[in-house]
Amino acid sequence: MTAHRRMLLRLVLFPATMLLVAVACSNGGGIGPPQGPRNPGYPMTLTDDDGVGVTLQHQPHRIITFGPSITETLYALGIGDRLVGVSGKSDDYPAPAKKITEVGGAGEFGVDPNVEKVVSLHPDLFLTISGGEDWKKRLRDLHVPVFTINATTFPDALHDIATVGKLTGSLSRADQVVRQMRRRAGLIERSVASLPKVTCFFEEGYGPPVYTVGPGSFIYDLLQRAGCTPVTSSAKTAYPQWAVEALVREDPNAYIVDSESGGSITSVDHRPGFDALNAVQQGRVYLVNGNLVARPGPRVVEGLAELAKDIHPEAFG
């Protein structure tokens, strides 16, 4: 399984299967938008990160999120009560999200939505991450408005939160959330800006080989903002595999383990060949909360702070 697929498995979780024909028939071939008074600003058409123009005829009140970061965003905007569906068990923050109906689990890898269940919930907006073009088309053919957001940098994440705010008629609250995130992130980045860069390696998973992050991934951007120079800068993909021999040769000063990878500080210390790493010898192996750094949502600034404190503890007392 590729590291990118591993990331998708974390972002979108699981249970069921699909059946289109029965649903289409029971809904007259589609699920058109619920009737109700018009809201200012609607109809609204925005282009998503897949390049698809999506039109909402009215303010959405029955929303499905297919990505934990998007679920967290809706709650941060104060509209968690509009959620009727989430991707799966990874949608675990805040606590009320755990009670929402799960719609994920279909497809060969279990990362697709159960289309029958989605349609039965009569959503007027389906917010999701990148990938899944086939099932997105099936949902659109059933008149479900599907909107994709895909953050690969911190500014992208801020833009996506603002976009979700605009789509849902919550732009004022979204602007407030974005301002707070930008201000706190700025303080963190300024705290480490004048300090020497520290070479680091981020472990997304361990086989061996090691699964990590490269240019073009969200976590890679956070690492740089936290004052790190990732030794994976030469990677050709956003989620590459890395040979232990190459890791030892590059010898990072800090080794950061994603808490969701199944690894631990002790396990890294005792792996074959890892005792040659400067980070292991100097006690600079750190465990970081994977949900804070891998989910480009409102809590990501907490992840940035955690990374910066590990990489540059001298800047934070």
C-alpha positions as CSV (number, residue, x, y, z in Angstrom):
1,M,0.0,0.0,0.0
2,T,1.4,3.4,-0.9
3,A,2.0,6.1,1.7
4,H,-0.6,8.3,-0.1
5,R,-3.1,5.5,0.2
6,R,-2.2,5.2,3.8
7,M,-3.0,8.9,4.2
8,L,-6.4,8.5,2.5
9,L,-7.2,5.6,4.8
10,R,-6.6,8.0,7.7
11,L,-8.5,10.9,6.3
12,V,-11.5,8.9,5.1
13,L,-12.9,5.9,7.1
14,F,-14.8,3.0,6.4
15,P,-17.9,0.8,6.9
16,A,-20.4,-0.4,4.0
17,T,-21.1,-0.9,0.2
18,M,-23.3,0.6,-2.5
19,L,-26.4,0.3,-4.6
20,L,-27.4,3.0,-6.9
21,V,-30.4,1.8,-8.8
22,A,-32.8,1.3,-5.9
23,V,-31.9,4.6,-4.4
24,A,-32.3,6.5,-7.7
25,C,-35.8,4.9,-8.2
26,S,-36.9,5.6,-4.7
27,N,-35.9,9.3,-5.1
28,G,-37.3,9.8,-8.5
29,G,-33.9,9.6,-10.1
30,G,-32.3,12.2,-7.8
31,I,-32.7,14.1,-4.5
32,G,-33.1,17.7,-5.5
33,P,-32.6,20.4,-3.0
34,P,-35.1,20.8,-0.1
35,Q,-37.7,23.5,-0.5
36,G,-37.5,26.6,1.6
37,P,-37.0,30.4,1.6
38,R,-34.2,31.8,-0.4
39,N,-31.1,33.0,1.5
40,P,-29.1,36.2,0.7
41,G,-26.1,35.2,-1.5
42,Y,-27.8,32.2,-3.1
43,P,-27.8,30.8,-5.7
44,M,-24.1,30.6,-5.4
45,T,-21.5,29.1,-7.8
46,L,-18.0,28.4,-6.7
47,T,-15.2,26.4,-8.4
48,D,-13.7,23.6,-6.2
49,D,-10.2,22.3,-6.1
50,D,-11.0,19.7,-8.7
51,G,-11.9,22.6,-11.1
52,V,-15.6,21.8,-11.0
53,G,-18.1,24.6,-10.8
54,V,-20.6,23.8,-8.0
55,T,-23.9,25.7,-7.7
56,L,-25.9,25.8,-4.5
57,Q,-29.5,27.1,-4.9
58,H,-29.9,27.8,-1.1
59,Q,-27.9,27.8,2.1
60,P,-27.1,24.1,2.9
61,H,-28.6,22.7,6.1
62,R,-28.0,18.9,5.5
63,I,-24.2,18.5,5.1
64,I,-22.0,15.4,4.7
65,T,-18.3,15.8,5.3
66,F,-15.9,13.2,3.9
67,G,-12.7,14.1,5.7
68,P,-12.1,14.6,9.5
69,S,-10.6,18.1,8.9
70,I,-13.8,19.2,7.2
71,T,-15.9,17.9,10.0
72,E,-13.7,19.9,12.5
73,T,-14.1,23.0,10.3
74,L,-17.9,22.8,10.5
75,Y,-17.9,22.6,14.2
76,A,-15.4,25.5,14.4
77,L,-17.8,27.5,12.3
78,G,-20.6,26.8,14.8
79,I,-22.6,24.7,12.3
80,G,-21.9,21.2,13.5
81,D,-25.7,20.8,14.0
82,R,-26.1,20.8,10.2
83,L,-24.1,17.5,9.8
84,V,-26.1,14.5,8.8
85,G,-23.1,12.3,7.7
86,V,-19.3,11.9,8.2
87,S,-16.7,9.7,6.6
88,G,-16.1,7.3,9.5
89,K,-14.5,6.6,12.8
90,S,-11.7,9.1,12.1
91,D,-14.3,11.9,12.5
92,D,-13.7,11.9,16.2
93,Y,-13.3,15.6,17.0
94,P,-15.1,17.3,18.7
95,A,-16.9,14.5,20.6
96,P,-20.4,15.1,19.1
97,A,-18.9,14.2,15.7
98,K,-18.7,10.6,16.9
99,K,-22.5,10.3,17.0
100,I,-23.0,11.3,13.3
101,T,-24.0,8.7,10.8
102,E,-20.9,7.2,9.0
103,V,-21.1,7.0,5.2
104,G,-17.7,5.6,4.3
105,G,-16.5,2.1,3.6
106,A,-17.2,1.3,0.0
107,G,-14.7,0.6,-2.8
108,E,-11.8,-1.7,-3.1
109,F,-9.8,0.0,-0.4
110,G,-12.7,1.0,1.8
111,V,-12.2,4.7,1.2
112,D,-15.2,5.5,-0.9
113,P,-18.6,6.6,0.3
114,N,-21.6,4.3,0.4
115,V,-23.6,6.1,-2.3
116,E,-26.9,4.5,-1.3
117,K,-26.4,5.7,2.3
118,V,-25.4,9.2,1.2
119,V,-28.4,9.7,-1.0
120,S,-30.7,8.4,1.8
121,L,-29.6,11.2,4.0
122,H,-30.8,13.8,1.4
123,P,-27.7,16.1,1.7
124,D,-27.7,19.5,0.1
125,L,-23.9,19.7,0.3
126,F,-21.2,17.0,0.2
127,L,-17.8,18.3,1.2
128,T,-14.8,16.1,0.5
129,I,-11.1,15.9,-0.2
130,S,-9.3,15.1,-3.4
131,G,-9.6,11.8,-5.3
132,G,-12.6,9.5,-6.0
133,E,-13.6,11.0,-9.4
134,D,-15.8,8.0,-10.2
135,W,-18.0,8.1,-7.1
136,K,-18.1,11.9,-7.2
137,K,-19.6,11.7,-10.7
138,R,-22.2,9.2,-9.5
139,L,-23.2,11.4,-6.7
140,R,-23.5,14.5,-9.0
141,D,-25.6,12.4,-11.4
142,L,-27.9,11.9,-8.5
143,H,-28.0,15.7,-7.9
144,V,-25.9,15.7,-4.8
145,P,-23.7,18.9,-4.8
146,V,-20.1,17.6,-4.3
147,F,-17.5,20.2,-3.4
148,T,-13.8,19.2,-3.1
149,I,-11.1,21.0,-1.1
150,N,-7.5,19.9,-1.0
151,A,-5.0,21.8,1.1
152,T,-1.3,21.2,0.4
153,T,0.0,24.2,2.4
154,F,-1.0,26.1,5.5
155,P,-2.3,29.1,3.4
156,D,-4.4,26.5,1.4
157,A,-6.0,25.3,4.6
158,L,-6.9,28.9,5.6
159,H,-8.4,29.4,2.1
160,D,-10.4,26.2,2.4
161,I,-11.9,27.2,5.8
162,A,-12.9,30.6,4.3
163,T,-14.4,28.7,1.3
164,V,-16.4,26.4,3.5
165,G,-17.6,29.5,5.4
166,K,-18.8,31.1,2.2
167,L,-20.5,27.9,0.9
168,T,-22.4,27.5,4.1
169,G,-23.3,31.1,4.8
170,S,-20.9,31.3,7.7
171,L,-18.3,33.6,6.2
172,S,-18.1,36.0,9.1
173,R,-17.3,33.2,11.6
174,A,-14.9,31.7,9.1
175,D,-13.0,35.0,8.7
176,Q,-12.7,35.1,12.5
177,V,-11.3,31.6,12.7
178,V,-8.8,32.2,9.8
179,R,-7.6,35.5,11.4
180,Q,-7.0,33.7,14.7
181,M,-5.1,30.9,13.0
182,R,-3.0,33.2,10.9
183,R,-2.1,35.3,13.9
184,R,-1.0,32.4,16.1
185,A,0.9,30.7,13.2
186,G,2.7,34.0,12.6
187,L,3.8,34.2,16.2
188,I,5.2,30.6,16.0
189,E,7.0,31.2,12.7
190,R,8.6,34.4,13.9
191,S,9.8,32.6,17.1
192,V,11.9,30.3,15.0
193,A,12.7,32.5,12.0
194,S,16.1,33.8,13.2
195,L,17.3,30.4,14.4
196,P,19.4,28.0,12.4
197,K,17.4,25.5,10.4
198,V,17.4,22.0,11.9
199,T,17.5,19.0,9.6
200,C,14.6,16.6,10.3
201,F,12.8,13.5,9.1
202,F,9.1,12.9,9.5
203,E,7.9,9.3,9.9
204,E,4.5,8.6,8.5
205,G,4.8,4.8,8.9
206,Y,7.4,2.1,9.2
207,G,7.7,-1.2,7.3
208,P,10.6,-1.1,6.7
209,P,11.1,0.9,4.5
210,V,10.0,4.1,6.2
211,Y,7.0,6.1,4.9
212,T,7.5,9.8,5.0
213,V,6.5,13.1,3.4
214,G,8.0,15.1,0.6
215,P,7.5,18.4,-1.2
216,G,3.8,18.9,-2.1
217,S,2.4,17.4,1.1
218,F,0.7,19.4,3.8
219,I,3.0,18.1,6.6
220,Y,6.1,19.0,4.6
221,D,4.9,22.6,4.5
222,L,4.3,22.6,8.3
223,L,7.8,21.2,9.0
224,Q,9.4,24.1,7.0
225,R,7.3,26.6,8.9
226,A,8.4,25.1,12.2
227,G,12.0,25.7,11.4
228,C,13.0,22.4,9.9
229,T,14.8,21.5,6.7
230,P,13.4,18.0,5.8
231,V,16.0,15.7,4.5
232,T,13.4,14.4,2.1
233,S,13.6,17.6,-0.1
234,S,14.7,15.5,-3.1
235,A,11.6,13.3,-3.0
236,K,9.7,13.0,-6.3
237,T,6.3,12.4,-4.6
238,A,4.4,14.0,-1.7
239,Y,4.4,10.6,0.2
240,P,7.5,8.7,-0.7
241,Q,9.1,5.6,0.8
242,W,12.6,6.1,2.2
243,A,15.3,3.5,2.5
244,V,16.9,3.2,6.0
245,E,20.3,3.4,4.3
246,A,19.4,6.8,2.8
247,L,18.1,8.0,6.1
248,V,21.3,7.0,7.9
249,R,23.4,8.8,5.2
250,E,21.3,12.0,5.5
251,D,21.5,11.7,9.3
252,P,18.8,14.3,10.4
253,N,19.2,16.2,13.7
254,A,15.5,15.6,14.6
255,Y,13.4,12.5,14.0
256,I,9.6,13.1,14.3
257,V,7.2,10.2,14.5
258,D,3.5,10.5,13.6
259,S,1.4,9.2,16.5
260,E,-0.8,7.4,14.0
261,S,2.0,5.5,12.4
262,G,2.1,2.8,15.1
263,G,5.7,3.8,16.0
264,S,7.1,5.2,19.2
265,I,10.2,6.8,20.5
266,T,11.4,3.5,22.0
267,S,10.7,1.5,18.9
268,V,12.7,4.0,16.8
269,D,15.6,3.8,19.2
270,H,15.8,0.0,18.9
271,R,15.4,-0.5,15.1
272,P,18.3,-2.1,13.2
273,G,20.6,0.7,11.9
274,F,18.8,3.5,13.6
275,D,21.4,3.7,16.4
276,A,23.7,5.4,13.9
277,L,21.3,8.4,13.6
278,N,22.4,11.6,15.3
279,A,18.8,12.2,16.3
280,V,18.7,8.9,18.2
281,Q,22.1,9.4,19.8
282,Q,21.1,12.9,21.0
283,G,17.7,11.9,22.2
284,R,15.9,14.0,19.6
285,V,13.2,11.5,18.6
286,Y,9.8,13.0,19.1
287,L,6.2,11.7,18.9
288,V,3.7,14.3,17.4
289,N,-0.1,14.1,17.5
290,G,-0.8,13.0,13.9
291,N,-4.4,14.4,14.0
292,L,-3.0,17.8,14.6
293,V,-0.5,17.8,11.7
294,A,-2.2,15.7,9.1
295,R,-5.6,17.3,9.2
296,P,-5.6,20.7,7.5
297,G,-8.4,22.1,9.8
298,P,-8.8,24.6,12.6
299,R,-6.5,22.7,15.0
300,V,-3.5,22.5,12.7
301,V,-1.9,25.5,14.4
302,E,-1.6,23.4,17.5
303,G,0.2,20.9,15.4
304,L,2.5,23.6,14.1
305,A,3.3,24.7,17.6
306,E,4.0,21.1,18.6
307,L,6.5,20.7,15.7
308,A,8.2,24.0,16.4
309,K,8.7,23.2,20.1
310,D,10.2,19.8,19.2
311,I,12.5,21.2,16.5
312,H,13.4,24.5,18.3
313,P,12.8,24.0,22.1
314,E,15.1,26.8,22.9
315,A,12.6,29.3,21.3
316,F,9.8,28.4,23.7
317,G,11.5,28.3,27.1
